[in-house]
Amino acid sequence: MAAPATRINYKRAFVMFLLAYIAITAMAFWLYLLLVGIHGAKIASADVISKDPLYILSEKYYPLLNLAVWTFFSWLYFRKSSASVSAALRLSLVWLSVVLPLDFLVFVVIKNPLSLSAHDFYIGQFPWIYLTYCAVVLSPILGALITRGRISRTTR
């Protein structure tokens, strides 16, 4: 069996990060749109979206959706290696250090249909936003463990 990878391939890490970030952002928005469509409602404007009951409902599913998406991209990152928990923790820290300022930029600073004030983003979405960040941190560990399980099964 190959030695577990402990170093981070930063280019691959950032490519997987970008793909995961785009995927989860689109999926979260589609979930909100799906709920709007099911209920025959209208999309809330950016200035009131944090008070929209359908947005509030959708954000409760964001941590699980994030866990699934980030774990999948973690698995893609680690699938060609025998990933160590150490490498997974490093990837977790890299992704967390990028997602925190990027979320602030994308969802607070840049005005778009899902923009929120800093208060609404960090306080109004409590606890869902913090569970989402936990999902970003846990997903590389899960991805590495899934990969290690697959590799250990195929080398027996």
N, C-alpha and C positions, 0 to 999 in steps of 0.2 A: 504494500500500500504506500502511496506517495506521502511524503512528510506533509503535515498540515501547513497550509499557507498562513504566515503571520504578518506579512507585509501587505500594504494596501496598494493596489494599482489605481492611482488617483484618476487617471483618464477614464478607466472603466467605471470607477465609482461615480464620477460626475456624469457620465453618459447615462448610467442606470438611474441616478438621482433625477436627472432631467426628464427621462422617460416616465419614471414613477410620478414625479410632480405634475407633469402634464396630464397623465392618465387619471390621477386621483382628483385633480381640479376639475377635469371634464366630467368624471363620473359623479362627483358630489353635486355639480351644477345640474347634471341630467337627473339625478335623484330628486332634486328640488323641482325641476320642471315636470317630472313624472307625477309628483304629488299635486302640483298645480293643475295638471291635466286631469288627473283622476277626480279631483274635487271641483273641476270646472271653475276654478278661480283665475285671477289675473296675477301676473308676476308683480311682486311688490317693487316699488322704486327703491333706489339705493338709499335714500334718506330714511326709509321706514322698514327696510327688509329685516332688520334685527328684531322687529316687533311682529312680523308676519308669522301667524301660527303654523303655517306649512313649512316655513324656513326653520322655525324652532323644532318642529317635528323631524325634519330632515337631518338637522345637525346631531340628533341623538344617534343616528346611524353612522355618522362620519368616523368615529373611532374604529368600528369593526370594518368598515370599508377601507380605511387607511391600513389597518393591520393586514388585510388580505392583499391589497395592492403592493404595499411596501415589502411584504414577505415574498411575494412573487418575484419582484425585481431583485430582492436579496438573493433568492434562489438562483436567478439568472446570473447574478454577479459571481456567486460561488460555485456554480454547477460544474465548472471545468477544473476544480481543484478540491483538495481535501481540506476544507476550511477549518481553522481553529476558532475556538471561542474568543481568543485574543484578537484575531483578525476581525471577527464579528463585532466585538466591542469597539475596535478602532473605526470600523465602518459606521457604526452607530453614532459615534462622536463626530465623525466627518459630516454625516448627513444631518445630524441635529444642528451642528454649527452653521450649516448652509440654510436649512429650512427656517430657522427662527428669523433671521433678518429678511429672508426672501418673502416669507408670509407677511411680515410687517410692510415691506415695500409693495407687494402685489395686492394685499387686501385692506391696507390702511392708507398708504401714501398715494398710490395710483387710483384714481377714481374710476370705478367700473360698476356694473350692475350688482356685484356682490360686495362692494366696498362697505366697510364699517368704520366707525370712529375707533380710536385706540381703546377707549373704555368699553365699547360694545364688543370689540374683538377679544380682548383679554379678560374682561370681567363678565360681560353679558353672555358670552358663550361658555362660561364656567359650568360644569367641569369638562365639557366635551372637547374644547380646544387642547386642554392639558392631557386628556386621555389620547387624543390624536398624536401629540408629541411623544407620549409613552409608546404608542404603536410604532412610530418612526424609530425609536430606540430599540424596541424589542424585536422588530422584524429582521434585522440582520442576524440576530442570534437564532431566531426560528429558521431563517433561510439556511444558515450554516448547519444547524442540526438536521434539517431535512436533507441537505446535500450529503452530510456525513452518513446518514442512514442509508441513502441510495448507494453511496460509494462502498460502504462496508458490506452491503448485501451483494453487490456485484463482484466483489473480490473474494468471496468465500468459496 
